[in-house]
Amino acid sequence: MEITFTALGALRRRELPLMGQTSLWMFPIYGSAAFFRPVFARLKNCGLFFRGTVYALSIFGAEYASGRLLEKHDLCPWNYNRHHWHVNGLIRLDYFPFWFLAGLLFEKLLTPKQESGK
């Protein structure tokens, strides 16, 4: 997902090789989305806007915490200091819509499908 997102940023800059990038540190960070599965179950009867907001805020929290931990060891692969709406260079508040949608995508991918007729 991140590689596609960064490649689309390259397209916006007219860099046609569309090089996307990530860091190996991101695999366990994105993999931690599996821990949201119980949250998805608890929120299943809540509205879409509420669920997406909870997911986006949770992702911000996880991004900030993991970024802070990696930053202490000079390993943080991202730095948002040069962007508007950043918090300590670790999260970008303007990414809220992306995290909102990513949370709903994770919900769809990680929630077991209900079998019809049972």
GIHU-V660146 format. One record per residue. N is the residue number from 1. OMEGA is omega in whole degrees, 0 to 359 (999 if undefined). Layout:
N;OMEGA / N;OMEGA
//
This chain:
1;181 / 2;179 / 3;177 / 4;181 / 5;181 / 6;176 / 7;177 / 8;174 / 9;177 / 10;178 / 11;178 / 12;178 / 13;180 / 14;175 / 15;191 / 16;173 / 17;176 / 18;180 / 19;173 / 20;181 / 21;175 / 22;178 / 23;176 / 24;178 / 25;183 / 26;183 / 27;177 / 28;179 / 29;178 / 30;178 / 31;179 / 32;175 / 33;178 / 34;178 / 35;178 / 36;186 / 37;177 / 38;178 / 39;178 / 40;181 / 41;180 / 42;185 / 43;188 / 44;181 / 45;179 / 46;181 / 47;182 / 48;182 / 49;179 / 50;181 / 51;180 / 52;179 / 53;178 / 54;181 / 55;181 / 56;179 / 57;178 / 58;178 / 59;175 / 60;180 / 61;180 / 62;179 / 63;180 / 64;182 / 65;180 / 66;178 / 67;179 / 68;179 / 69;180 / 70;180 / 71;179 / 72;182 / 73;182 / 74;182 / 75;185 / 76;183 / 77;179 / 78;176 / 79;184 / 80;184 / 81;183 / 82;180 / 83;174 / 84;173 / 85;178 / 86;174 / 87;181 / 88;179 / 89;186 / 90;175 / 91;176 / 92;182 / 93;178 / 94;175 / 95;181 / 96;181 / 97;179 / 98;180 / 99;175 / 100;181 / 101;178 / 102;178 / 103;178 / 104;175 / 105;177 / 106;178 / 107;181 / 108;183 / 109;188 / 110;179 / 111;179 / 112;179 / 113;176 / 114;178 / 115;180 / 116;178 / 117;180 / 118;999
//
